[in-house]
Amino acid sequence: MTPGTPPVRIYDTKAQTLRAFAPLDPSNVTVYVCGPTVQSGPHIGHLRGALSFDLLRRWLAHRFGRVTFVRNVTDIDDKVLANATDAEPWWALAYRMEQEFTRAYTAIGILPPTYEPRATASIPQMQELIARLIERGNAYAATDSATGAGDVYFDVRSWPEYGSLTRQSLDAMEAAQDADPRGKRDPHDFALWKGAKAGEPSSATWDSPWGPGRPGWHIECSAMSRRYLGPEFDIHGGGLDLRFPHHENELAQSTAAGDPFARYWVHNGLVTVGDQKMSKSLENFLLAADVLSARDPLVVRYALASAHYRSNLDITASSFDEAEAALERIRAFMERAVRTLRDESDDLRIEVTVPARFAAAMDDDLGVPQALAVIHETVRLGNTALDDGDLAATRGAFADIAVMTGILGIDPLDPAWNTGSGGAEASALDALVRTLITQRAAARAAKDWAAADRIRDAVAAAGIALEDGADGTHWNLLGTQPGTKE
């Protein structure tokens, strides 16, 4: 970060205030974000959370240079085991769902993490951390006399700072629900190690000093963040719903073990449906795969980024419509400028300083909505310059928009977004093909087979295949996946 540059300010959830961000190592910002529990595929709320930290990472990289970004995968958990079947063991389910998350993240331009550890690859580190907590008197092994199962719990009353993240008193908290209460000294104690249970697969069990079993959820992130970033790192992130109990428990067990742990806590708001948190348990979620099959991924990215990351976002069809219209305004100016300036320079994407208002918005707790407003104001000024024939101003506006949209990952002319499967051209093609499908259906209903065949042949000649099925007619470009149905 250049001396004299205004500081980046981030809202620290633990401090409950905006704080100037000062990394431990100014040449390497370290970030740990809680990734998905892969018991089933991603919904749009998962994408919003991952995108929030993708935007934070991009801005920190712009300001500081290097960001070591760790996002874990929870591939062993009660829910993963519950969703497994005889035909698909838990580890196979977890891997398949992990791939679904990766595809969805990639589709909307989320950068891959520096490291993406799976929980099952860090069992020794988890056991080492548990042993240290027992030695320090902050955890205890409790062997159930009836089953012989060896559970280990964190003793919350042994740690006076428990509750400091969410500012709750212990007696006002709900009892921990992450494990059977067998052997607990206090209902609030949470599981560090879960003794093996009858009926659970042997492949989900590891040997330990306390008996065979598997790790609790909370210990996983403490062990993995320490393994990949060290005992102290800059930012710990995740969804607002993870503050309690997950992050509260992480903070308690890591600091009780003697680690400074995270210096800043950052939480993104949730995606809501009718003011209710979107979740799989409430069955009110939009699957990412369904949204991405119906909408241009760039539109999805813009729609999810358009609200401040700490606010809740109520997603509706109009959210995507508005995002599409906003992107089209940006795209139209950039394409118009390229056509006008084509003979002026081989490279319009010249090195420019990020506009001051855009930088100020991003420095102020990642103010993406305000940054987008700067982009659209620049688009307006750029169009005025084009209308006036002011090529210098047009060139400057294009360069500014290119650098700003590049930082946010929403440059509509970036080849990554122009794969032939999205954008205005795809929408126009879809509309034309759907019209022809409707006309063909009407001809077939009237038993005008000759007209129906002519439409099908014309569509085929354009390189488009129609596939009739019980649920309607699908179309696809030859060699691609099926498209719209009527």
HUMO-V867081 format. One line per field, one symbol per residue. ss: DSSP state (H for helix, E for strand, C for the rest). psi: psi as a letter, one per 20 degrees, with the letter a starting at -180 (. if undefined). burial: I if it has 9 or more other ideal C-beta (glycine too) atoms within 8 Angstrom, else O. A space follows every 10 residues. Layout:
ss = ???
psi = ???
burial = ???
//
This chain:
ss = CCCCCCCCEE EECCCCEEEE CCCCCCCCEE EEECCCECCC CCEHHHHHHH HHHHHHHHHH HHHHCCEEEE ECEECCCHHH HHHCCCCCCH HHHHHHHHHH HHHHHHHCCC CCCCECCEHH HCHHHHHHHH HHHHHCCCEE EEECCCCCCE EEEECHHHCC CCCCCCCCCH HHCCCCCCCC CCCCCCCCCE EEEEECCCCC CHHHCECCCC CCEEECHHHH HHHHHHHHHC CEEEEEEEEH HHHHHHHHHH HHHHHHCCCC EEEEEEEECC EEECCEECCC CCCCCCEHHH HHHHCCHHHH HHHHHCCCCC CCEECCHHHH HHHHHHHHHH HHHHHHHHHH HCCCCCCCCC CCCCCHHHHH HHHECCCHHH HHHHHHHHHH HHHHHHHHCC HHHHHHHHHH HHHHHHHHCC CCCCHHHCCC CCHHHHHHHH HHHHHHHHHH HHHHHCCCHH HHHHHHHHHH HCCEEEEEEC CEEEEEECCC CCCCEC
psi = pppipqqppq oohgilrpqp poqgoijnpp pppoaqolir rqrhhghggh hghggggggh hghifppoop oronjpqghg hhiqrhhnrh hggggghghg ggggghhjkp qqqgqmqqhi jkgghghggg hhhghijjqq popphhijpo qpqpnhiinh jpihgjlqqg iiqqqpjjrq jpjqhphiqq phpoqqqpiq qhikpqqrij rqbrqrghhg hgghhgghir iprgpprrqh iigpighghg gghghhijph bphqpppqrr pqoljpppqh hikkqopghg ghhhqphhgg ggghihqqhi qqooprhhgh ghgggghhgg gggghggggh jhihqhoimq pqpppghggh ghhmllmggh hhhgghhhgg hghghghikn hghggggggg hghghggikk oiiphhimji jaahghgggg gghhghgghg hgghhjkmhg gghggghggh hjkpppoprh japqqqppja qqcqq.
burial = OOOOOOOIII IIIIOOOOIO IOIOOOOIII IIIIIIOIIO IIIIIIIIII IIIIIIIIII IOIIOOIIII IIIIIIIOOI IOIIOOOOOI IIIIIIIIOI IOOIIIIIII OOIOOIIIIO OIIOIIIIII IIIIOIOIIO IIIIOOOIII IIIIIIOOIO OIIOIOOIOI OOIOOIOIIO OIOIOOOIII IIIIIIOOOI IOOIIOOIOI IIIIIIIIII IIIIIIIIIO OIIIIIIIII OIIIIIIIII IIIIIIIOIO IIOIIIIIII IIIOOOIIOO OIOOIIIIIO IIOOIIIIII IIIIIIOIII OOIIIOOOII OIIIOIIIII IOIIIIIIOI IOOOOOOIOO OOOIIOOIII IIIIIIIIII IIIIIIOIIO IIIOIIOOOO IOIIIIIIII IIIIIIIIII IIIOOOIIOO OIIOOIIOOI OOIIOIIIII IOIIOOOOOO IIOOIIOIII OOOIIIIOOO OOIIIIIOOO OOIIIO
//
